[in-house]
């Protein structure tokens, strides 16, 4: 495993890299960091992938984005493009969850012809004002309006973890998520509710797989299915008993992801190491 800082988009940015072979870029959720992939990354590398796990600007060990917290997921997509180019990731897969899934769809729209494939989890490509609003999120940026934001992150995470996840694992996920900076996560979520590439999904030029858990309280699986229907030959998977964070909730997720990636690219049909 190699960990280093690299200048991307004017920001000193942190990324972990492990393994060699087919490159895979793994993107985290709102307010979080690449630590969400800590169990997936080594196993995926052992399966023959070059795994790159960055912290988006302002997250984890990366310095703040130029201009402050990001409210436009297109900014993150552009940052990811620069990162992939700097690291010379030739025809990578991109895999992301929540805002990471939305960024994945942005990348599929923007440069699908240069990707081996895309796996977007907990994302449907359109705006989402049913459970979150920009006005509400902006109000929560005022400390007096949300005196227990860390507790709310903790309990909110527990609420969207799927019913199949053992209590001990759900507790660990929630406590890890509690570390996030509310200013960053709320800005990310403003980007989430205003993000919209639905009208461009029919032009995606790479194999694509959309995934959603049936216990994800933040998404209607029907919206994800409709988005998959817009993308030429896209796959769709509904995960029973799983919530908003498949890569953290599913035991042995790297092998599950390997199966999805192999399905997107038949040349990857290698046996597990």
N, C-alpha and C positions, 0 to 999 in steps of 0.2 A: 504494500500500500504506500502511495506517495501523496503527501499533502503539501500544498504550496500556495503562495499568493501570486496573483497575476493581475496586471492592470487591464481592466475591461470597462469600457464606457466611462472612463475617467474615474473609476472607483477601484481601490485596492481590494481585490476580491479573492475569496478563499474557495478552494476546490480540492476534493480528494479524488484520487485516481487509483484504480486497482485493476490488474489483469491486462491481458492483451487479446487481440482478435477483433471481432465485430464491435465497434464502439456503440455505447448506450449512454445517453444523457438522462439522468434521473432528477426530476424536479419536485421540490417539496411544496407543502401547503401554505396557506396564509399565515404570516407571522412566525412560521417555524424555520427550520434549517435542514441541512442535509443529514442531520443526525437521525431523521425519520427513516433513512435507508440503511442504518448501521447493521441490521441483521441480513438484509437482502444483498448488499454490496459484495461481501466476501464470497458468498455462495454463487452469485451471478458471475463473478470473476472466475471461479473454479469451473464454471460451465463453459468457459471459453470466450468471455466478453471482456472488452476494455470498458470498464465502468467509470464514468465521470459523474461525481456528485457535488455540485456547487452549492454555496450559500448565496442566494440572491442578494443584491445590494441592500444594505441595512439589516440583514438577517445574519444570525449566527456570528461567524468570525469575519464576515465581509464588512467593510466600512460603509457608511451611509451613501446613498445614491446622490449624485450631483443634483442639487436643487431640493433635497429633502425627500421625505417618504413618497413613494410612487403610488399614484392613483390611476394609472393607465397601464393595463397589462401589456399593451403593445410596446411599452418601454422595456419591460422585462424580456419580451420576445426578441427585440433588437439586441439587447444585452446578450441573450443566449446565442444569437447568430454570431456575434463577435467572438464570444467564448469558443464556440465550435470551430470557427475559422482559425483563431489563435492556436488552439490545441490540435489543429489539423485532423479533425474528426471527419474522415471521408465516409459519406453516406451512413450517418449514424441512425440508430433508432432513438426516438425521444419518448420518454415515459414520464407522465406527471399526474398529480392528484390534486383535486380542488382547483385553486388558482394555477397550480402546476399543470393540471389537465387542460384548463382554459388556454394557458400559454402554449401547451403542446398543440392544440387545435390552431392557434394563431400561427405557429411555425409550419404546420402542415399546409395552411393556406398560403403563407408567404414564400415557402421554399420547399414544398412537397417533393418536387422533382429531384431534390438533392438529399432526401431522406430515404433510408431503407424502410421506414415504417414509423407509425405513431400509435401509442397506447395512451388514451386519455381517460382517466378515471375520475368519477365524481364531477363531471363537467358536461355541458350540453351545447356550448357555443353561443348561447344567447344571453340576454339580460335577465336578471332575476330580482324582481321587486316584490315577490310574494311573501318571502320570509325576512328580507332585509331591505332597508331603504337608505339612500344616501343621507337624507336628513337625520335619520336615527343614528347612523354611524358617526356622522359629524358631531352630533350632540354628545355621544359617548367619548369623544376626544377631550371633553371638558372633565377634569378630574372630579369636580363636585357632582357631576351628573352620574358618575359611576364609581362610587368609593370602593367597591369590592370587585374590580375588574379581574383580578387574578383568580378569585374564587369563582367568578362567573365563567372564566375560561375553563377552569377545572371541571365544574359541574356541567357546563355546556358540552365539553368533550365527552364526558361520560354518557350524556344523553344521545349522542350520535354514533356511539360505538355499537356494533351489531350484537344481537342476542346470542350468537354462537360463540362470542369471544369470552374466554374464562375471566372471572372477576379479577383475578390477580393481574392478568395481562391488561385488562381495561384500566385498572388503577394505575399501572405504570404509564400507559399512554397518556392518561389525563394529567399525571404529575409532570411528565416531560413537557407537555403542551403548556403547562402553567408558566413556563419560563419566558414565554414570548413577551415582546414589547407591545403594549396595547396600541400605541400610536402607529407602529408599523403594521400590525395586523388589521386595524380598522381601515387604514389607507389601502391595504391589499384588498379588503372586502369591498371598499368603494369601487376599486377596479373590477372586482368580481361582478357587482350588480350592474355595472355600466358596460361590461364587455359584450360585444356582439359581432360574431363572424358568420352567423347563420346564412346570410345571403351569398356567402362565398364558399360554403362547404361543398357545393356541387363541382367546384373546380379543384378540389384537393387531388394531388397527383401522386400520392404515396399510399401504400396499404395502411389501413387505419382500423383500430379496434377501440370501441367505446365500452366502458365498464362502469357499472353502478351497483351499489348494494341495496337490497330491498329494505334494509333498516336505516337508510340514510334519510334523516328527517329534513335535510336541507335541499333535497332534490326529489322531483317526481320522475321515476324511471321512464315514464311515458315520454317526457321531454328528451331524455337521452336516446330513447329508441327512435324518436322522430329525427333527431340530429343524425343518427347513424344512417337512417333512410335517405338523407340528403347527400351523403358521401358515396361516391361510386364504389360498389363492392365492399362496403365497410362491414366489419363484424360487430356484434353486440352481445354483451354478456351481462346477465342479471345474477348477482351473487346472493344466494339465500343466507339470511342471518348475518350479513355483513353490513357495516355502516359506512361512514364517510372516509375511512382510512384503510383501504384494503392492504397496503404494503405493511402496515403495522398490526392489523388485526388478524391476518391469515398466517397461520403457522406454515413455514416452508414456502413463503410467497415467491421466493426466487425461482423455484421449480415451476410454479404456476405461471409466472411471467415468461420463463423460458419456453413453455408450451405455446403461449400466445405469440411470442416473437417468431418461433419456428413456424407457426401457422401463417404468419405474415410473409415469411421468407422461407420457402421450402429448403433452401440450401443449408439452413441451420438445423436440420433434423438430426442432431447429434445426441448420443445417449448421455445421461448424467455422469459427471466425473465422480 
